[in-house]
Amino acid sequence: MSATNGQLLRVQNFMVSSDGIGAGEDQSLEHPFGHAIDPGKFFAWAGATASWPNRTDPGGSRGLDDYFTRDFSHNIGAEIMGRNKFGPQRGPWQDDEWRGWWGDEPPFHTPVFVLTHHPRPSFTLSDTTFHFVDGEPADVLARAREAAQGKDVRLGGGVTTVRAYLDAGLIDALHVAVSPQKLGTGLRLWDSPDDLRDRYHLDVVPSPSGVTHHIFWRK
């Protein structure tokens, strides 16, 4: 299956360890990526760039890492994310007070479709509207593409969501930044990036920051 009307489904700046793990065990409010992952260290390559959106001081790198940081939002009109990315809760929503990890100014600036089996009303923070949807990957993607109004759709993760869309053959382009850190246990995106070579071309580009960028595009 290929992109519809030129709209790509893209995975951008997805982070995994050297052994392919994108989230540790025991995700919680205190440990959004699980107890084994320090987000500050895991994403330090992006935080060091000049284009990091939360940068408060001048400077920052302008190399390959900066390119991928800038590309994160380029031509994105909607995002799909799994419930685990939205928050640490499981099961039916206990209340509607939790509005994501990002405060009153989420970094998405587009409609966001959160995958969940438990209904919840949509809400808007700043210029981001969160919709809570239950459906097959292709059906949710169709809704996101309509909301994106001709732009691409970003698949924001986590690991389970990316694997589901890979298995459904829906991802057109995938950028994974591989950390030199080895985690051993957790949710694994792959055993090896070579697992995807039957469906995707692959370029592998090391960065001076220590991460290695893997860029996949559909054959």
N, C-alpha and C positions, 0 to 999 in steps of 0.2 A: 504494500500500500504506500502511495507517495503523498506528498503534500497536496492539500486542496487549494486550488487557485493561487499557488505560490506561497501559501502560508505554511511555514515550517513549525513543527513541534521540536523545540530545542531544550536540551538540558545544559545549563550554564554554570560553570564554576562549581561543579559538584565535587566534594572533597572525600577522598578515601585514604586509608592507611596503605602502607606498602603491601599488606596482605589482603587488600581489597575490602576492608571494613569501613562502612560509612557512618555507623552509629554504634556506640557501646551499649552495654546492658544497663538496665535499671535507669531509664530516663526519668527525670523528676524536675520539679520546679528549680531546684538548685543546680541540676546537671542536665541541661537541655539535650545534650548529645550522649548521655550516659555517663557513668562515673569515671570511665577510663579516658575520656576526651576532654581536654581543656580547650574551649573554642578559641580563646585568645591565641594559643600556640598553634592550633590546627589551621587557623586562617590568618596567621601572621603574614604570610606571603602577600595576601590581598591588602591587609591593613597597612602594610609598609608602602603602598603605592600612592602616587600623587592623586589618583582618581578615587581613592577610597571615600565613600560618601560621608563617613563620620569623622573625617579628618578635621581637626580644629587648628592645626598649625601648618605653616607653609612647608613646602618640600615634598619628599616622597620620591620613590623610584619612577622612572619613565620608560622602563623596558618592557619585556614580554609580559610580565605579571600585570603591569599597568594596562596593557592592551586588553587582557581578558577582564580586568575589573571594569574598564569602560564599556566593554561589549555586553556586559550583563543586562543592561536595559535597552540596548540598541534595537529598535524596531519591534519591541515587545508590546502587545496590546492586551494580553490577559495572562494569568498564571493559573496552573493547576497544582495543588499541593495535597499531600496526605494529611490526615488528622494529626498524626504524630509530629509533623512539622509545625502545625498550628498551636499545639499545646500538649501538656503532659497528661490530660485527663483521659480516662477510658470509660467505655460504656455510655449509657444515657447521660445527657448533659444535666448536671445537678442544678445549674442556674446559668444565666446568660452574662454574668459579670466578667468572665474571662474573655478577653478580646485579642489574644495573641501576645507574643513575646515583645512586640515592637513599640508599645506605647501609643500615643495619640497621632504619631506621624509614621505609619508603616512605610517601608522602603519600596513598595510595589507600584503605586500610582496607576493602577489598572484594576479592573475586576479580577477577583481571586476566587477560584472554585475549590473549596475544601472538601475532600472526599470523606464521607462519614455515613454510617448506616443509621445514624440517629438524627432526626430532623431538628433544625434550629432556624429561627428567622435570620434573614440577611441583615447586615448592618454596615454602616459606612463610617470610616475614620479618615478625616481629611479627604484625599482624592482616591482612596482605595475602598472598594466595596467587597465584602466577603459574602459569598454565597455557599451554603452547605448543601451538598448534593450527594445522592446515592445513585449509582448507575454503572454500567459497563464502561471500560475505558474509552471506547469509540464514541459512545453517546455523550459522555462528559466532554470529550475533545470537540465534538460538534458544537456544543453549547459555548465552549470557550472560544472557538474560532469565530462564531457569530458575534460574540461580545468584543472580540479583538478588532473588528471592523477592518479586515484586510491585512493587519499586522500579524507577526508571528505569535505563537503561544509558547510560554516558557513552562517547562515541567520542573517544579521546584523541589521535588523529593518528598519524603525521605526515600531510603533504600527500597522499601517494599513497594512504594508507588512507582519508582523508576523501573524496578524489575517487572511490575505488572504491565507497564506500557511497552517495555522491550519485548516481553513475551507476546504481546498483542501485535507487534510489528508496526507500531505507530510513531516511533521516534525517528526524526529525520537527521538530527545532528546532536552530538553528545560531546561535551567538554568535561573531562574529569581531571582534576588536579590531584596527583598522587604524592602523599607525604612520605618522607623517609621513615616516619614512625611506624612501628609494628605493634598491633593491638592484640592479636591472638584470638579474641572472642568478640562477638557482636554480630550485627546484621551485615552480611557480606554482599557487596554488589557483584563481585565476580571471584572466581578462583584465579583467573588470569585475564588480562585484557585481550589476550588472543581468543578468548571464548566468543568474542563478537566479530571476529574477522570473516566469518562466513556471510555476514550481512552488511558489514561496514568496511570502508577504507579506514586506515589508521595512520596518523602521523604522531610520533612521540618526540617531544621537544623538552629537554631539561632546562631548568631556569637556575640562575645563580643563587636564588633564594633557597634552593634545596628541594623544591617540589619539581615534579616532572609532569608536564601537560600532555594529556592524551586527547587528541582531537579525532573524533569519529564522524564520518558522513556516509549516508546510505549509498550502497552500490546500485 
